Amino acid sequence: MLGSNDIVAFLTVTDGEKARAFYEGVLGLKFVNDDGFALVFEANGIMVRAAKAKEVHPAHFTVLGWKVTCIEGVVRGLAARGVKFETFSYFKQDELGIWTAPSGDKVAWFKDPDGNILSLSQHV
């Protein structure tokens, strides 16, 4: 029923200026507008709404991710822009913070200014 409709991605932020600087300036999403309730971005045709809240209780899992074709290059590029990649004791990650799944898929995780967990993934 909804398979042919566009998806809207949501996350929560506390500081609109910091969120805009991060999502637009660091990650390169297109800023669309600030409707008073959320910052609206566009990412390759997908609407991303960063809802404004007084506090954020980040999930302990990825809330937003991007599928990339060369994860090492994207990780290096974002690291050069100040993004810190997360490491987890239960995954064997390489020096860039990239985990390779048994299938060969690769994943790297990082956080936005509010602690929301974001990810990059490269799939075989």
N, C-alpha and C positions, 0 to 999 in steps of 0.2 A: 504494500500500500504506500509506504513512504520511500521506497527504494529509488524513485525517480525525482524526489524532491531534494532541494539543497539542504545541507546540514549547517547548523549554526553552532559554533563551539563557544562554551562559556567558561569563565574562571573568575575569581574574585580578587580584588586588589584594594589596598587601603589608601595609597597615595597616587592620584592620577598623574601627577607630573613625573614621578619616578617610573610608573608603569609605561607611560608614553615614551619616555626616554629609552627605556629598555626594549619594548616591543617594536617601536619604530626605529629608533636610533641604532640599537645594537643588533636586533634580530632582522630588521629590514622589512617588517610588515608595513603595509600602506595604512596610514591613519585616515579614517573616513570622517569621524566626527565624535564629539562628546555630547551625548544627548541629556546630560545631567544625571542619569542613572548609571551609565556605563560609557567607557571609551570603546569606540567601535573601530576595528581594524579589518583589513581585507588581506587574506593570505591565499594567493593563487585561486581566487574565486570563492573562497570560504570566508564567511563572516565570523569574526572572533569578537565576542563581547566581553570586555573586562569590567564586570560589575563592581561598582564602588560600594565598600562596606566599611564600618568602623573598625572591624577586626577580621582577620582571616585565620581560619583553622585549616592549614594545608593538609591535604590527604597524604597518606603514606605511600602513594603510588603515582604514576604518571597521569596527569590530567590533560596534557596537550602534547602532541608529538608531531614530528615531521619525518616523512620518508625521503631519504636522500640517496643519491647514486654513488657518492664517494664520501663515506662518513669520516675518514681520516682527514680529508681536506676541509670539510665543514667544521670539524672539531678544532682543527688548527686555526681556521679563520675566526671562529667565535672566541677561542682562547686569546687570540691577538687583540680582540675587542674587550677583553676583561672578563669573559665568562669563565667561571670555575666549574669544572666537571666533577661530579660526585663519584666517590668510590665506596663500594659496599663490601663488607667482610665476607659475605656469602657468595660473591661472584669473583671469578678470576678475570680481572680486567688488565688490559695492557697499560703501557706508560701514558697513553692519552686518556685513559679512563674508559676505553671501549671494551665491552664484554662480547665475546663471540659465543653464540648459542650452539648446542650440538648440531643444529640444522645448518649452521654456517651464517645465519642471520647475525647482524651486529647491532648493538645498542649502546648509546652513551646518554647519561642523564645529567641535567643541570637544573638550577633553580632560578626563578625570577626574584625580584626584590622582596616579594612577600612570602617566599619559601615554597611557592607552588612548584611541584616537580614536573619538568618538561623533558622531552627526550628527542633524540635523533635515532633513526633506525635505517639500516640498509638490509634489504632482503634478497636472498638468492632465488 
